[in-house]
């Protein structure tokens, strides 16, 4: 095994959680999620020789996986829209059978899935406890822009939740 193969395997083994989290946010369907993870891994493999050790591996990996997820999401939007009605009905049935906390988590996941691609990435990183500087570095935004956008996304999500309560 050469150095590149070994480095790739180390990255995937240590940081596979990043790929799974990003895929979960962008793909509600399990089969699509597996395809997306495979696409991410291919892109990581193709980019591993370009890794710059001035950046944290997790930052580099988030950047790749989010770019792949956004592209994948755009390609599959038409197909996903065909299943929206069924998914919404299924989600409603599942929510009725779960505890209040789990209901709220499901709703949050649904609301996040409805956000624009960049906003999904921002809130995912925010929920992963990344600070604004790290988020800015991963997404190529200014720190102040990250702060503004995160604030607006949080307000949008609060509004969505408040519309559900009588």
C-alpha positions as CSV (number, residue, x, y, z in Angstrom):
1,X,0.0,0.0,0.0
2,X,1.5,3.4,-1.0
3,X,1.4,6.5,1.1
4,X,-1.6,8.0,-0.7
5,X,-3.7,4.9,-0.1
6,X,-2.7,4.7,3.5
7,X,-3.4,8.4,4.0
8,X,-6.8,8.0,2.4
9,X,-7.7,5.0,4.6
10,X,-6.7,7.0,7.7
11,X,-8.8,10.0,6.7
12,X,-11.9,7.8,6.1
13,X,-11.5,5.8,9.2
14,X,-11.0,8.7,11.5
15,X,-13.4,11.1,10.0
16,X,-16.1,9.0,8.4
17,X,-18.6,10.6,10.8
18,X,-18.3,13.8,8.8
19,X,-19.4,12.1,5.6
20,X,-22.3,10.4,7.3
21,X,-23.5,13.6,8.9
22,X,-23.4,15.6,5.7
23,X,-25.1,12.8,3.8
24,X,-27.9,12.6,6.4
25,X,-28.6,16.3,6.1
26,X,-28.7,16.3,2.3
27,X,-30.4,12.9,1.6
28,X,-33.4,11.7,3.5
29,X,-33.5,8.5,1.4
30,X,-31.1,5.8,2.6
31,X,-30.2,4.6,-0.9
32,X,-29.4,8.1,-2.0
33,X,-27.4,8.6,1.1
34,X,-25.2,5.6,0.3
35,X,-24.7,6.9,-3.2
36,X,-23.7,10.3,-1.9
37,X,-21.2,8.8,0.6
38,X,-19.7,6.9,-2.2
39,X,-19.4,10.1,-4.3
40,X,-17.8,11.9,-1.4
41,X,-15.2,9.1,-0.9
42,X,-14.4,9.1,-4.6
43,X,-13.8,12.9,-4.5
44,X,-11.7,12.6,-1.3
45,X,-9.6,9.9,-3.1
46,X,-9.2,12.1,-6.1
47,X,-8.2,15.0,-4.0
48,X,-6.0,13.4,-1.4
49,X,-2.8,14.2,-3.2
50,X,-3.8,17.9,-3.1
51,X,-4.3,18.1,0.7
52,X,-2.5,21.1,2.2
53,X,-1.5,20.3,5.8
54,X,-1.9,24.0,6.7
55,X,-5.6,23.2,7.1
56,X,-7.1,20.7,9.5
57,X,-8.1,17.5,7.8
58,X,-11.7,17.9,9.2
59,X,-11.9,21.3,7.5
60,X,-10.7,20.0,4.2
61,X,-13.0,17.0,4.4
62,X,-16.1,19.1,5.3
63,X,-15.3,21.3,2.3
64,X,-15.1,18.4,-0.1
65,X,-18.1,16.6,1.4
66,X,-20.3,19.7,1.4
67,X,-19.4,20.5,-2.2
68,X,-20.2,17.0,-3.3
69,X,-23.4,17.0,-1.4
70,X,-24.6,20.3,-2.9
71,X,-23.8,19.1,-6.4
72,X,-25.5,15.7,-5.7
73,X,-28.5,17.5,-4.2
74,X,-28.9,19.7,-7.3
75,X,-28.7,16.7,-9.7
76,X,-31.2,14.8,-7.7
77,X,-33.7,17.6,-6.9
78,X,-36.1,16.5,-9.7
79,X,-36.1,12.9,-8.6
80,X,-36.5,13.8,-4.9
81,X,-39.5,16.1,-5.7
82,X,-41.4,13.1,-7.1
83,X,-41.2,11.5,-3.6
84,X,-42.0,14.5,-1.5
85,X,-45.7,13.8,-0.9
86,X,-45.0,10.3,0.2
87,X,-42.1,11.3,2.4
88,X,-44.2,14.1,4.1
89,X,-47.1,11.6,4.7
90,X,-44.7,9.0,6.1
91,X,-43.0,11.6,8.3
92,X,-46.4,12.7,9.7
93,X,-47.3,9.1,10.6
94,X,-43.9,8.5,12.3
95,X,-44.1,11.7,14.3
96,X,-47.5,10.8,15.7
97,X,-45.9,7.6,17.2
98,X,-42.9,9.2,18.8
99,X,-42.1,11.1,22.0
100,X,-42.2,14.9,22.1
101,X,-38.4,15.3,22.0
102,X,-38.1,13.0,19.1
103,X,-40.9,14.8,17.3
104,X,-39.0,18.1,17.6
105,X,-35.8,16.5,16.4
106,X,-37.6,15.1,13.3
107,X,-39.2,18.5,12.7
108,X,-35.8,20.2,13.0
109,X,-34.3,17.7,10.5
110,X,-37.2,18.4,8.1
111,X,-36.9,22.1,8.5
112,X,-33.2,21.9,7.9
113,X,-33.7,19.8,4.8
114,X,-35.9,22.6,3.4
115,X,-33.2,25.2,3.7
116,X,-31.1,26.4,0.7
117,X,-27.9,24.4,0.2
118,X,-25.5,26.9,1.8
119,X,-27.8,27.4,4.7
120,X,-27.9,23.6,5.3
121,X,-24.2,23.5,5.3
122,X,-24.0,26.4,7.7
123,X,-26.4,25.0,10.2
124,X,-24.9,21.6,10.0
125,X,-21.5,23.0,10.9
126,X,-23.1,25.2,13.6
127,X,-24.8,22.1,15.2
128,X,-21.5,20.3,15.0
129,X,-20.1,23.0,17.4
130,X,-17.8,24.6,14.8
131,X,-17.0,28.1,15.6
132,X,-17.7,30.9,13.1
133,X,-14.0,31.0,12.1
134,X,-14.0,27.3,11.3
135,X,-17.3,27.6,9.4
136,X,-16.0,30.5,7.4
137,X,-12.8,28.6,6.5
138,X,-14.8,25.5,5.4
139,X,-17.3,27.4,3.4
140,X,-15.1,30.2,2.1
141,X,-17.2,33.0,3.7
142,X,-16.2,35.9,6.0
143,X,-16.6,35.3,9.7
144,X,-19.1,38.2,9.9
145,X,-21.2,36.7,7.1
146,X,-21.3,33.4,8.9
147,X,-22.5,35.1,12.1
148,X,-25.2,37.0,10.2
149,X,-26.4,33.9,8.2
150,X,-26.4,31.6,11.3
151,X,-28.5,34.2,13.1
152,X,-31.0,34.4,10.3
153,X,-31.2,30.6,9.9
154,X,-31.9,30.2,13.7
155,X,-34.6,32.8,13.4
156,X,-36.2,31.1,10.4
157,X,-36.1,27.7,12.3
158,X,-37.7,29.4,15.4
159,X,-40.4,30.9,13.3
160,X,-41.2,27.5,11.8
161,X,-41.5,25.9,15.2
162,X,-43.6,28.8,16.6
163,X,-46.0,28.3,13.7
164,X,-46.7,24.8,14.9
165,X,-47.6,25.7,18.5
166,X,-51.1,27.1,19.1
